[in-house]
Amino acid sequence: MGGRVLVVDDDGAIRTVVREALRRAGHEVETAASAADLRRALRGGRAQVLVTDVVLPDGNGLDLLPRLRAEHPTLPIIVMSAQNTFTTALRAAEGGAFEYLPKPFDLAELARAVSDALVRRADDAPPMPAGEDMAIIGRSPPMQELFRTVARLVATDLTALVLGESGTGKELVARAIHDFGPRRGRPFVAVNVAAIPRELIESELFGHERGAFTGAAARTAGRFEQAEGGTLFLDEIGDMPAEAQTRLLRVLQSGEFSPVGSARAVRADVRVIAATHQDLPRLIEEGLFRQDLYYRLNVVPVRVPPLRERGGDVGELARHFLDRATADGLPRKELDAGAVARLERHAWPGNVRELENLMRRLAALARDPVVTAAVVEGQLGVTEEPVQTDATLAEQLEQQLARHFAGYGAALPPDGLYDRLLAEFERPLLRLTLAAVRGNQVRAARLLGINRNTLRKKLTDLGLAPSPRR
């Protein structure tokens, strides 16, 4: 289904590439290079979809969203940006953007977004609270996907299930959903289900009346009542005992609960966000978790990637944690390039929490203001196993893969391992090949035995292509 698309970007090369890709997809494309040109083009009333960059020479695409939505309420707006932060994705979604695409993106993905926009109307969205920022950091593709999922979710009141290993930041994601959602300003109550004794879990969640059990000297409000009007975050939901699972399911189904020792029903106006590091489908098969509760909680699954999948984010996160440590009164420290490289090679079984703890330890204990790889090595308390230099390439790869699997402990890696590891192999291969031919892509493609266009696409997909100006 072809349509009329307006593409706005001050980079002529990007305008050309996007225009030609959309024309090949059957669309009629008009281009503009500034916010002023954008407004003039829209006054003509021909555009059916707007694709705009964030940073324009005379304005900011995100700042323009409210006015554009007011003046053109049925126009789907697709935002593209190299400012690939959590706040950018959230502002795009909250401002009413139909889709947000972090640069560099797959042109086929843009074409799909435009086609979807032509058959659906952009939904109204509440205004974004001004001046907000979130400490969820990452520019890697897995984090960009997380940003986009959360950005779509915050404008709703749907139940969500946050999935991820321990230490990945699941509570931070849940807080973001609350803080930018329709219940912001109301209570956010977090409960670690695994930390509550089995016999007290129902009283903790639903409260109890005086005399309900031995030691209940007074009526006590539970977490559902404390979270009234806001969000209840149930961390480690996989550890909830069966009795409490039944009562929680009843609350989610009916919107009501009864305190322990009471027959009265209490209305629960609460958004529930649950989280777990466990494999709930496996627990269901073992009879440890209710299947009907799983489907009630898993309305919108949100996967938080482990740190080992977030190539390129480690250095930025480490510097962020060092800055935070300085703000807390610890001495200022900086990482040299060798230290960052060593951090990026670590398996991070404890994920972001492990990295944060390490940075605070370095801030407190490192003698010099600049932290080196040797200092990081000493604080990690592990050494890298040398790869046998006399082994064949296949044997060396097998050794590295064995270390990769060991980083998961008893758990299996997440699905999609083949493509993920293939990408990790391609990245150094392409980087070293380009270095050997001094950046000549024609020679690199010939040396690799692949088509030049295939090489260019791989470089873009793997983040090795020359960056655009923004």
C-alpha positions in Angstrom: 0.0 0.0 0.0 1.8 3.1 -1.3 1.4 6.5 0.3 2.7 10.0 0.5 5.6 10.4 2.9 7.4 13.5 4.1 11.0 12.8 5.1 12.8 15.5 7.2 16.5 15.4 7.9 19.2 18.1 7.5 21.7 15.5 6.3 21.4 15.3 2.5 22.8 11.8 2.3 20.3 10.4 4.8 17.4 12.1 3.0 18.6 10.5 -0.3 19.0 7.0 1.2 15.6 7.1 3.0 13.8 8.6 0.0 15.1 6.0 -2.4 14.3 3.1 0.0 10.7 4.3 0.4 10.3 4.9 -3.3 11.4 1.4 -3.9 8.7 0.3 -1.4 6.1 2.0 -3.6 5.7 5.4 -1.7 5.7 8.9 -3.1 8.3 10.8 -1.1 8.9 14.5 -0.5 11.9 15.7 1.6 12.7 18.7 3.8 15.9 19.8 5.6 14.6 22.0 8.5 11.7 22.5 10.8 10.5 25.5 8.8 10.5 23.4 5.6 8.6 20.7 7.5 5.8 23.1 8.5 5.6 24.5 5.0 5.3 21.1 3.5 2.6 20.0 5.9 0.6 23.1 5.1 0.1 21.6 1.7 -1.9 18.8 3.3 -0.5 16.1 1.1 1.6 14.1 3.5 0.1 10.9 4.9 3.1 10.0 7.0 5.9 12.2 8.5 9.4 10.7 9.1 11.5 13.3 10.9 14.9 13.5 12.6 15.2 14.9 16.2 18.0 17.4 15.7 17.2 19.9 13.0 19.1 23.2 12.3 16.2 25.4 13.5 14.4 23.2 16.1 14.1 19.9 17.8 11.8 17.2 16.4 10.6 16.1 19.9 9.7 19.7 20.8 7.7 20.0 17.7 5.6 16.8 18.4 2.9 18.4 20.6 2.2 21.2 18.0 2.3 18.8 15.1 -0.1 16.5 16.8 -2.5 19.4 17.6 -2.4 20.7 14.0 -2.4 17.4 12.3 -4.1 14.9 14.7 -4.4 12.1 12.2 -0.8 12.3 10.8 1.4 9.4 12.0 4.8 10.6 12.9 7.9 8.4 12.8 10.9 9.8 14.8 14.4 8.8 13.9 17.4 9.8 16.0 21.1 9.1 16.7 20.4 10.4 20.3 19.7 6.8 21.3 18.8 7.3 25.0 16.0 6.1 27.1 14.6 9.7 27.4 14.6 10.1 23.6 12.5 7.0 23.2 10.2 8.0 26.0 9.7 11.5 24.8 8.9 10.3 21.3 6.3 7.9 22.6 4.8 10.3 25.1 4.7 13.0 22.5 2.5 10.8 20.3 5.0 9.5 17.8 3.8 6.5 15.9 7.2 4.9 16.0 10.7 5.6 17.1 13.7 4.3 15.2 17.3 4.7 16.6 20.0 5.4 14.1 21.4 3.5 12.3 18.3 1.5 11.5 17.4 -1.1 8.9 15.7 0.5 5.9 13.4 -2.5 5.7 12.3 -1.7 9.3 11.5 1.9 8.3 9.5 0.7 5.3 7.5 -1.6 7.5 6.8 1.2 10.0 5.6 3.5 7.1 3.3 0.8 5.8 1.9 0.2 9.3 1.4 3.9 9.7 -0.6 4.2 6.5 -3.2 1.7 7.8 -3.4 2.8 11.4 -3.9 6.2 13.1 -1.4 7.5 15.7 -2.9 7.2 19.2 -3.3 10.2 21.5 -0.8 10.2 24.4 -0.5 12.2 27.6 2.1 15.0 27.7 5.6 14.1 28.8 6.6 15.5 32.2 9.1 18.3 31.6 12.7 18.0 32.8 12.6 14.3 33.5 15.5 12.0 32.9 16.1 8.3 33.7 19.3 6.6 34.8 18.8 3.7 32.4 21.8 3.9 30.2 22.7 2.1 27.0 23.1 2.5 23.2 23.4 -1.2 22.3 20.6 -2.8 20.1 19.2 -4.8 23.0 18.8 -1.7 25.1 17.3 0.3 22.2 14.7 -2.5 21.9 14.0 -2.2 25.7 13.6 1.6 25.4 11.1 1.2 22.6 9.1 -1.4 24.5 8.9 0.7 27.7 8.1 3.8 25.7 5.1 2.1 24.2 4.1 0.7 27.5 4.2 3.8 29.7 1.1 5.4 28.1 -1.0 2.4 29.0 -2.2 0.9 32.4 -1.4 -2.7 31.4 0.1 -5.3 33.7 3.7 -6.1 32.8 6.1 -8.9 33.5 9.7 -7.8 33.6 12.1 -10.6 32.8 15.8 -10.7 33.3 18.7 -12.1 35.3 19.5 -10.8 38.8 21.3 -7.5 38.8 20.1 -6.3 35.4 18.0 -3.5 36.7 14.4 -4.9 36.6 13.2 -2.6 39.4 14.7 0.4 37.6 12.6 -0.5 34.5 9.5 -0.9 36.6 10.0 2.5 38.2 10.4 4.0 34.8 7.1 2.5 33.7 5.5 4.0 36.7 7.2 7.4 36.7 6.3 8.1 33.1 2.9 6.4 33.1 -0.6 7.6 34.0 -0.1 6.8 37.7 3.0 9.0 38.2 2.6 11.1 41.3 0.9 8.2 43.1 2.7 5.6 45.3 5.2 3.1 43.9 5.5 0.2 46.3 8.2 -2.4 45.8 8.0 -5.9 47.4 10.7 -8.5 47.2 8.5 -11.7 47.4 11.5 -13.9 48.0 12.5 -11.9 51.1 9.2 -12.4 52.9 8.6 -15.6 55.1 6.1 -17.9 53.6 3.7 -17.7 56.5 3.6 -13.8 56.3 3.3 -13.2 52.6 -0.5 -12.9 52.5 -0.5 -10.5 55.5 2.3 -8.5 53.8 0.4 -8.1 50.6 -3.2 -7.8 51.7 -2.9 -6.6 55.3 -4.6 -8.1 58.4 -7.2 -7.3 61.0 -6.5 -7.1 64.7 -6.5 -10.6 66.2 -6.2 -12.3 62.8 -3.4 -14.4 64.1 -1.1 -14.6 67.1 0.8 -11.3 67.5 -1.7 -9.3 65.3 -2.3 -6.6 67.9 -3.6 -4.0 65.5 -5.0 -3.7 62.0 -2.2 -3.3 59.5 -2.5 -2.1 55.9 -0.9 -4.4 53.3 1.1 -3.4 50.3 -1.9 -3.4 47.9 -3.6 -0.8 50.2 -0.4 1.2 50.5 -0.1 1.3 46.7 -3.7 2.5 46.2 -3.9 4.5 43.0 -0.3 3.7 42.1 1.9 0.8 41.2 2.7 -2.4 43.1 6.0 -3.9 42.0 6.3 -7.6 42.9 9.9 -8.6 42.5 10.9 -12.3 42.3 7.3 -13.4 41.7 8.5 -16.9 40.9 9.2 -17.4 44.6 5.6 -16.7 45.6 4.0 -19.6 47.5 1.0 -21.4 46.0 -1.5 -20.0 48.5 -0.5 -16.4 47.8 -0.6 -17.1 44.1 -4.2 -18.0 44.3 -5.1 -14.9 46.2 -3.1 -12.7 43.8 -4.9 -14.2 40.9 -8.2 -13.4 42.5 -7.2 -9.7 42.9 -6.1 -9.5 39.3 -9.3 -11.0 38.1 -11.8 -9.1 40.3 -9.9 -6.0 41.4 -10.7 -6.8 45.0 -9.0 -8.4 48.0 -9.8 -9.2 51.6 -7.3 -8.6 54.5 -6.3 -11.6 56.5 -9.0 -12.2 59.2 -11.6 -10.1 57.4 -14.6 -11.0 55.2 -14.9 -7.5 53.8 -13.8 -6.8 50.2 -11.5 -3.9 49.5 -11.3 -2.4 46.0 -7.8 -2.4 44.6 -7.0 0.4 42.1 -3.4 -0.7 41.6 -1.3 -1.4 38.6 0.7 -4.6 39.1 4.2 -5.0 37.6 5.9 -8.3 38.4 9.5 -9.4 37.8 11.5 -12.6 37.9 14.8 -14.0 36.9 13.3 -17.5 36.8 11.9 -19.5 33.9 8.2 -19.3 34.8 7.0 -21.8 32.0 9.4 -24.3 33.5 8.0 -23.7 37.0 4.5 -24.2 35.6 5.6 -27.6 34.2 6.9 -28.5 37.6 3.7 -27.5 39.3 5.3 -24.6 41.2 3.6 -21.7 39.5 0.0 -21.3 38.3 -0.4 -21.1 34.6 -3.5 -18.8 34.8 -1.6 -16.4 37.0 1.3 -16.4 34.5 -1.0 -15.3 31.7 -2.6 -12.6 34.0 0.9 -11.2 34.7 2.4 -11.6 31.3 0.1 -9.2 29.5 3.2 -7.3 28.3 6.6 -9.0 28.7 9.6 -6.7 29.1 13.0 -8.4 28.7 15.9 -6.7 30.3 19.1 -7.9 28.6 22.1 -9.1 30.7 25.2 -7.0 30.6 27.2 -9.5 28.6 24.7 -8.9 25.7 25.2 -5.2 25.8 28.4 -4.8 23.9 29.6 -1.2 24.0 27.5 -0.2 27.0 30.0 -1.2 29.7 32.3 1.8 29.4 29.4 4.3 29.5 27.8 2.6 32.5 31.1 2.4 34.4 31.7 6.1 33.9 28.2 6.8 35.1 28.7 4.8 38.3 32.0 6.5 38.9 30.3 9.9 38.6 27.6 8.7 41.0 30.3 7.6 43.5 31.9 11.0 43.3 28.6 12.7 43.9 28.3 10.5 47.0 31.6 11.8 48.4 34.1 9.2 47.1 37.3 10.4 45.3 37.0 11.1 41.6 38.4 8.3 39.4 38.7 7.9 35.6 39.2 4.8 33.5 41.9 4.6 30.8 41.3 2.8 27.6 42.9 -0.4 28.8 40.6 -0.5 31.9 37.5 -0.1 29.7 38.7 -2.9 27.4 39.3 -5.2 30.4 35.8 -4.4 31.7 34.3 -5.2 28.3 35.9 -8.7 28.3 34.5 -9.6 31.7 31.5 -12.0 31.7 29.6 -10.0 34.4 27.7 -12.9 36.1 26.3 -10.2 38.5 25.3 -7.9 35.7 24.9 -4.2 36.2 24.8 -4.5 40.0 28.3 -6.2 39.9 29.6 -3.4 37.7 28.2 -0.7 40.0 29.7 -2.3 43.0 33.1 -2.6 41.3 33.1 1.1 40.3 32.4 2.1 43.9 35.2 -0.2 45.1 37.6 1.4 42.6 36.5 4.9 43.6 37.2 4.1 47.3 40.3 1.9 47.0 42.3 2.8 43.8 45.3 4.9 44.7 45.7 6.8 41.4 43.1 9.1 39.9 43.3 7.1 36.6 42.4 3.5 36.8 44.3 1.0 34.6 43.5 -2.5 33.4 45.9 -3.9 36.0 43.9 -2.2 38.8 40.6 -3.5 37.4 42.1 -7.0 37.1 43.1 -6.9 40.8 39.6 -5.8 41.9 37.8 -8.2 39.8 39.5 -11.0 41.6 39.7 -13.1 38.4 42.2 -13.6 35.7 41.6 -14.2 32.0 42.5 -17.7 30.9 45.0 -17.6 28.1 44.0 -19.0 24.8 46.4 -21.7 23.7 48.4 -20.1 20.9 49.3 -23.4 19.3 45.6 -24.5 19.0 43.8 -24.3 15.7 41.3 -21.5 15.1 38.4 -23.9 15.7 39.9 -25.1 19.0 40.5 -21.5 20.1 36.9 -20.6 19.3 35.7 -23.6 21.2 37.7 -22.5 24.3 36.1 -19.0 24.1 32.6 -20.5 23.7 33.2 -22.7 26.7 34.0 -19.6 28.7 30.9 -17.9 27.4 28.7 -20.8 28.5 30.4 -20.8 31.8 29.3 -17.2 32.4 25.7 -18.3 32.6 26.3 -20.7 35.5 23.6 -23.3 35.8 21.2 -21.5 33.6 21.1 -21.9 29.8 21.7 -18.9 27.6 18.7 -17.0 26.2 17.2 -18.0 22.9 18.8 -16.7 19.7 22.3 -17.8 20.6 23.4 -18.7 17.1 22.7 -15.3 15.5 24.1 -13.4 18.6 27.4 -15.3 18.6 27.7 -15.1 14.8 27.4 -11.3 15.1 30.2 -11.3 17.8 32.4 -13.3 15.4 31.7 -11.1 12.5 32.5 -7.8 14.3 36.2 -8.4 14.9 36.6 -10.2 11.5 35.2 -7.1 9.7 37.1 -4.7 11.8 40.4 -6.4 11.3 39.8 -6.8 7.6 39.0 -3.1 7.1 42.1 -2.2 9.1 44.2 -4.5 6.8 43.0 -2.8 3.7 43.0 0.7 5.3 39.2 1.1 5.1 38.8 0.3 1.4 35.4 -1.4 1.4 35.8 -2.7 -2.2 39.1 -4.5 -1.3 37.6 -5.7 2.0 34.6 -7.2 0.2 36.8 -8.9 -2.3 39.1 -10.3 0.4 36.1 -11.6 2.4 34.4 -13.0 -0.8 31.2 -11.2 -0.3 29.2 -8.5 -2.3 30.1 -4.9 -1.4 26.5 -4.1 -0.6 26.3 -7.1 1.7 29.5 -5.8 3.4 28.0 -2.3 3.8 24.8 -3.7 5.3 26.8 -5.8 7.8 28.9 -2.8 8.8 25.8 -0.8 9.5 24.0 -3.7 11.3 27.1 -4.2 13.5 27.6 -0.5 14.2 30.9 -0.4 12.3 29.8 1.9 9.6 31.0 5.6 9.7 28.6 7.5 12.1 26.3 10.2 10.7 26.9 13.7 11.9 24.5 13.4 14.8 
